[in-house]
Amino acid sequence: MEISGKKALVFGGTSGIGLATVQQLSDLGAEVIAIGRNPEKLTDVPANTTVKKCDVLDREALQALFAECGPFDILVSAATGGGRAVGPFAEMDMDGYQASFAKLWGYTNVVRFGLEHMPDTGSIVLVSGSPARNCNPGQIAISSVGGAVEAMVRGVAKEIKPKRINAMSPGLVDTPMWSAFKGEARDTHYIKLTQNNLIPRMGTSEEQAQGIIFLIQNDFVTGTVLDVDGGILLS
């Protein structure tokens, strides 16, 4: 797909990986709509970009947004839908585990209601995560959600052809999600997390966005999960 001149919607587009994707789509000449639950936090808006507010779990609001913004060629969702439970499964709060699947429900809403506003040449990209296929202790909720997202991508790809759908799977990435750590404590934590990885550092949002852009541009890729994870699955 030639991105220049296309219209792109990016959910979770006001911070982290989503914002980096918005910037790169803008740089490539797309008309971009960045969508988030708190769009006011995006103060430096890229060129060719408008910002809108929507919660991916609000189906009526989502359908109204699509009707307002459609048709569009590119649909990206990096929206988390909420938090994810962490900790040992045998001690896990089951309400927290269930609530972790808000990410999946958000993605299903975005894809289900966005599809009808896309041409046959349209491209959809979701964001998964390395725990889907490399679940460390304490990550079962994150892994379960990621595994469901990746299974959804593979299954939906068969149903929506010739439209395409793929997922980008990041590893450990330096995003606002880690904002609880500051300064030297942040650097020390990052070293501890990544020291055994094949590429022993945190990834950047820009590197993840490059993976998303590849999946949009390459018309011969669908139903695929692209790992942009610093080799964490082999570490």
Secondary structure, 3 states (H helix, E strand, C coil): CCCCCCEEEEECCCCHHHHHHHHHHHHCCCEEEEEECCHHHCCCCCCCEEEEECCCCCHHHHHHHHHHHCCCCEEEECCCCCCCCCCCHHHCCHHHHHHCCHHHHHHHHHHHHHHHHCCCCCEEEEECCHHHCCCCCCCHHHHHHHHHHHHHHHHHHHHHCCCEEEEEEECCEECHHHCCCCHHHHHHHHHHHHCCCCCCCCEEHHHHHHHHHHHHHCCCCCCCEEEECCCHHHC
